[in-house]
Structures are given as structure tokens and as C-alpha cells.
Amino acid sequence: MMSEMVPPPSSNIAGVILAGGLSRRMGGGDKPLITVEGQTLLERVIERLSPQVGPIVLNANGDPARFAETTLPVAPDVLGGFGGPLVGVLTGLEWFRDHTMGVEWMVSCAADTPLFPADLVERLHKAALDQGADIVVAQSGDQAHPVFALWPLRLAADLRRAVVEEDMRKIDAWTARYKVAHVPWPTTPHDPFFNVNTPEDVMRLSMILNGSLPAEPPMTAEVSVAVLIERRDGATQWVKDSWRPLEALALAPQGAPWTMLNRGDSFEHYLATGVTVVLHRSDLASYRYNLAGLEPRLYVVLRQTGEADQPVKVVMATLAPDEAQAMSESGEDMVDGVHLPRALFDWAMSFCACHPPDEPMRKRKRDTLDSGKVFGGKGRS
């Protein structure tokens, strides 16, 4: 529920919600219908926009029945081929020109950006009148957001010519032909034009909505896990035995730090407890690379001790594949990746979500890598 005071809707300003994207970074599907904290993104956008404008149309392609609960008219792109937001703007302008009376302006907004300002339309319209602008674009910090803009319906024909005859697809290239005004909004405590593109963004939005997003992103975070380790007899006379991690346990049981669990004809299984996994703000890009993969991994580094009661020990467990790669380069340690438990995945995702995507703050540069190839059995005999 919004707490801001909002102006009454203006009858001559309409709104188009752009929902025509392909949601590639979310794995496809209908991103606007993702539920966060009990409401879909689209429901939140409609709730934000409705008090600010008169009529609203939803620009979306495909079966319109999936949006039936919104009760909004659905207008597919007037041109085929997923032409992007500029075609969505054209669709909105022509729809209101052909289906309404008295509408002079249209504001556009994205269906995946539910936190846009409650005074968006009021301030954009005021800037248009005060500055005599043809188009008014929202801005936060130094970033312009042309999808959040105020457009005059009188430019519908001009935009169609540009899109059809010139194959124009970039919003900035078209708006550069007109007088454009920008209206700024602050980016604190969060950017109001933050849009949801990835699973991490979903978690960040949830934290913003439920109030759990920290005012200052944490520098580090740590958690204790247990690791199941296997020893197998060597396959040759030159290799006495081999060690590898089998599984990470997010709910680390209490007990001795090193315990034999079972023994077979040619193998033994041990449980190492009290293994600390630490996340660093400087390694955000590496964590994100790992978490975005099809099989996120926890990389475990084993080192021989020469002690009979505990021949190997876990010297590191990390979610940063390039950090594990650096450990493997010495040739002395055994490095391998194991399946990342869901609880650890959510914990790491939450840490990343506390930091804006454009704030990796990397302190050291490491080589990019294919973690599956680098750590596929590294250290095994």
C-alpha cells in the first residue's frame, strides 16, 4: 500500500504499461506476473499508476487472457517482431488516439518497475508545461529512464513514420529530434526506477518491500557448514589414496570437527564440521557469476596434513569460482565443487541483493573461467 500523497488523475493524461519484453534473464515467461510479497509486479504497477492518470492500457503480446484479472484493455504491438519499448510507446499512442476522447498526453511505464514515484505523472506534466517540452523523461541520479516518460499524442504519426520507414528502434535516437525535458528523482533510500530483471532483483525488491534491506550494504557475511568428504584407495601403486568433497550440509550438525561416518571395501566417508563460508563485498561479481549458472557450486579446498587422525582438512569453502581457481594453481591443494544447498543459495543471493547490481567494488582482478571445466574433478586421482 502506498503512503505517499498523490494528485488526482488528470482526464487528459492516459497511461500505457509496457509488458512486451521477452524476460530472457528470468528464463522467459511472464515477468510481470511474478509474485513478490503477495502481489505480482503488474498488480503493483497498476496500483501505482491508477491514481495518477485517467485511462490505462496494457501493451502486451501473446494471449491477452492471462491478464484478464487486471480488467485492463490489452493492446499488442502494432508492429510484429518484438520491436522493443519504442514500438510499445507507438502502440499506446495510437490506441489512445483511436479509442479515447480528450486525451492529450500519455505516460509510459514498465511492468517490471513497481517502485516508480507516486508523483511521477504530476512532475512530468508540470515540466512539460513549464519548459514547453515535447517529451519529458524521468531521471534518477545521472541515469535517464526513457521508458518512464510523458508523450504527446500529437506525435503518434511522426513516431509511426520513424519506426516503419526508418526502422527506428532506439528511444533516445527518436526523442533527440524533439525538445526533451528531464525530471530528476533521488536514488536513496533506493532507486525508484529499480527494475526486476533477475532472481536476485526479485529478492532485492522483496527486501525493499518488507523493510529488510539494510541502509548500508554489508562488507562481509559468514556462515558455518559441514562437508562430507570421501577417501578412496588409490587406483595405482603410485597413488596411495585420493580425497574429494561429496556434499555440503547447510545445517551443520554439532559434534567433533572430524568424524568418520562409514567405511567400505575401498573407501571411507568423513564429516568435517565448523567449516566457515565467508562472503566479501569485493567478490560480488564472482558470486553472481556462480549463482546465475545452471548448477551453482560451493568450492571446497582440501589440503593434506600428514596427521594420522585427520589426513586432510578443509582450508577453504567459497562461492567464488575464481578464488577457488587461485587456490588450485599451487598444485598442492585439492579443489572441487559440490552442489550448493538451497539454504546457502538463498543466503548468498540475499547478500548480493543488498548491493546494487552496478556496485561490484572489486578489489582484485581475476581471470574469467569456465568453472565446470576447471573444477571438474580437480585434485582427484
N, C-alpha and C positions, 0 to 999 in steps of 0.2 A: 504494500500500500504506500502511495506517495504522501510525503509530509509537506512538500513544497506548495506554496500558494501558486495557482496557475490562473492565467487570464481566461475569460470565457472564449469559446471558439468563435472565430470570425467566419461569417457565412460566405465570404468571397475568397476564402483560402481553403483549399482541399489538401488531402494528404494521400500519398502513394507509399505503400510499404513494399520495398524491393525484396523479393524472396525467390529470385530466379537463379541463384547460384547452384553449382554442382556439388558443393560440400566435399570436395576431394580430401581435404585434410582431416575430415571427420569420418572418412571411409565411405562417403556417398550418403544417399538417403536425404531425408528432410531435416536439415539442421534447425530450422525454425520451430520444429515440433519437439525438440529435445526439452525434457523437463528438468528444471533446476529449482530446488527449494519449493516444490509443489506447483509450479506454473511453467508452461512452455515459454520459450523465448518469444514466440509470436504473441502469446497472451500478454506478456509484459510490455511488448512494444505497442500493442493496441491500447493497453491501459494507459501508457504514457502519452500516446498521440491523440487519443479521442478527445480529451478536454481542450486541446489546443487548436483543433481545426473543425471544419464542417464535415462534408462527406469524405469517406476514405475508401480507397480501392486497394486490393492486394494484387501485386504483379507477381504471378507465379505460373510456371509451366507444368504440364502434366495434368493428371486427373484433378479437377477442382474439388471433387467430393471430399478429399482428405482435409480440406479446410472448411468444411461445412459448418462446424461448430462455431466458427468466428462470425457467421452470418454476414460477412463482407462479400461484396462482389469480387470475383476473381478475374483478372484480365491477363491472358497470356501475352508473351512478347508479340508485338505487331510484326516482327521480322523473325524468321526461323534461325536456328543455329546457335542459340545461347549467346547473344550479342553483347552481354555484359550490362553494367548499370546504365550506360548511356541509352541503350535500347529500352531499358526499363523506364527511364525518365520519359522517353518519347511515348512509350505505351501509356503512361499515366497522363501526360499532357493531352494526347488525342482522346483518351477515354473520357476525361472530364469535359473536353471541348464538345464531344458528341453526346454525352449523357446528362449534362447538368446545365443549369442556367445561373448566371450571376457570379460564377467562379472566375476570378481574375488571376489568382496565384495558386501554385501547387508547391507544397513542401514534400521533399522526398526523404525517406529514412530507410535504414537497413533492418531487415528482420532478425539479424543476429546481434543487434546492439541495443540491449534493453535499458541501458542506464543513461540514455541521452537526456539533456536538460529538460525540465518541465516548463521552462520559459523559452524553449528553442524557437518556436514559431513567432512569438511576440518580439523577440530581439531581432530575428532575421527580417521580419516585416518592417520594423522600425528603421533598421539600417537601410532597407530599400527605399523608404520614403525620405529619410534624412539625407541620404547620399545620392539619390537619383540613380540607383544602381539597377542594371538589368537583371542581374543574378546575385544572390547573396549566399555565401558559403560559410559553414561553421568551421571553427578552428579551435584546437586545444594545444597549448604550448606553441611550438613552431610548426605544427602539423595541420594542414588544411584537410577537411573531410568533405570532398565534393559530393559524396552520396547524401550528405545531410545539407541540403541547400533549398533555397526558395527560387522557384522558376515562374516566369510569367507565361500564361497560356498563349499569349500572342506570338511566342517563339516556336510554337509547335511545327508550323510549316517549314521554318528555317532549319530546325533540327532534323526533320524528315529528309530534306534535300541533302544535308550534310551526311546523314547516316546512309542513305540509299545511293546517292550519286557519287559521293566521295569515299564511301566505305569508312566513315568516321566511327571510331570506337572509343577513343580516349576522351574522357570528360574534360580534362584540362585543355586539350587541344581545341575543343569546341568553345568552351567558355572564354578562351583567350580572345575571341572575336568581339566580346561584349564588355561593358563596364561591370566589373565584378567587385563587390564589397565582401570583406571578411569580418566575422564577429567572433571574438576570442572567448574561450572559457578556460578556467584554471584546470590543471591536471591533478590537483590534490583535493581530497584525500585519495582520489583515484580519477583516472581519465574518464569523463562521462561518455566518450565515444569508443571506449574499450569494446571490441567485438569478439565474439566467440568463434574461433576457428579450429581449435584443437581440444582434445580431452583435458589438457592442462588448463585451458581457458575456462572450461566448464567448472573445474574445481575452483579456479580463481574467482569466478562470478559467484559461486556458492559461498565462498568465504566473505566476499563483499556483502552479499545479501544477509548472511547470518551474523555478521559483525566479528568474525574470527580472523579476518585479515589483519596482521599486525601493522601498526603505523610505521615501524621501521623493519625492513626485511632482515631476517636473522643472518648472521655471518656464518654460523655453523649449526649443525644438528647431529645428534648421535643416538644410536640405539644398540642394544645388546642382542645378539642372536647366537644360535648354536649351529654347528656344521657337522654333518655326518660325513665321515672320512673312511675311505676303503684302502686297505693294503692287500696287494695281490703278490703271489710268488712270481719271481722273475721268469721271463719266457726263455732266457738263455743262461748259459753258465757265467756270463759276464755281468748279468744284471740280477742282483740278489732279490730285489723286490721293487714294486712300483706303488706309488701313492696317488690318490686323487680325491677331490671332494665330490660327494654324490648329491647332497641336498642341503639346503639352508632351512632352518626352522626359525620362523619369526617369533614364536612363543617359546623362548629358550627355557628348558626345564632347569630346575635347581639341582645342584649336585656337584661332583668333582669336576674340575676343568678338563679332565681327560679320562674317559671311561671306555673300556672295551664292552661292546654290546653283544657281539656274537662272533663265532669262529667257524669256518668251514674247512674243506679239504685243502683249499689253496688261497683262502682269503680270510681277512679279519675286518670287522667294522668297528669304528671308534666314534665316540661323540665328543666333540670339543665345544665346551660352553664358554660363556663370557667373552665371545668374540665381538668386538666393537666395530660398528659401521659408522663412519663419520662422513657427513656431507659438508662441503665447503662452498661458499658463495662464489669462489673463483673458478669452480668447475661446473657451473650450471650448463654450459653448452654441451659438455661431455655427458652429463646425466640426461639431458634432453635427447641427445642422440640415442642413448641406450633405451630410454623409456619409450621412445617413439618406434622402436623396432618391433618386429613381429614376435620376437621372443626375448624380452628384457632379461638381463642376466645379472647375477651377483658374482663378481670375480673374486676368487679365493686364491690367496698366495700361501703355499706351504713351503716350509724350509726344514731341512734335516738338522737334528740337534746332536746326534751322536750319543744320545742318552737311551739306555735300555728301557726305562719305564715310559718314555714318550719320545719315540724316534723322530717324529716331526711335530711341528707346531704351526698354527695359523698366525702368520705375521701381518696379514692384511686381508680385509674383505672390503671391496669397494664397488660402487656402481659406475665408476668412471673407467671405461674401457681403455683409454689412453694411459691412465695411471697404472693399470694392470700391465699394459704393454711395456711401460718403462721398467716395471719390476721384472718382466720376463727377459729383458735384454741382457741381464747379467749372466744368464745361463745357469745360475746356482739355485734359483727358486723354481718351484713347480706351480704353474699358473693355469687355472682353468675356470670356466664359467659354469654356474649352475642356475637352474630355474629360479627366477625371482618370485618369492611368495607374494600373494596379493596384498597382505598387510604391509610388507616392505615397499611394494609398488606404490600403494596409496600414500604411505609416509613420505617417500621421495617425491612423489608428484605434488604433495602438499607443500613441501619445501620449495620446489621450483615455482609453484603457483604464487608464492609470496613475493616473487620478484618479477617485475615487468619483463616481457619477452625480449625487450631491447636493452636489457641491463645484464649482460653476461659477466662483466667485470673480470675477465680472465687475466690472471697474473702471470701465466706461463703459457708458452705456445707448444703444443704437441702435434705430432703428425696425425692426420686423419687415417683411419684404418677400417678394414673390414673385420669386425670383432669376431665373426663366426670363423673366419679363416685363421686369424692369429691365435685364437684360444681354443681351437678345436682339438683338444687332447694335449695341449702344451704341458710338458712335464711328465707325460706317461711313457712307459716303456712297452 
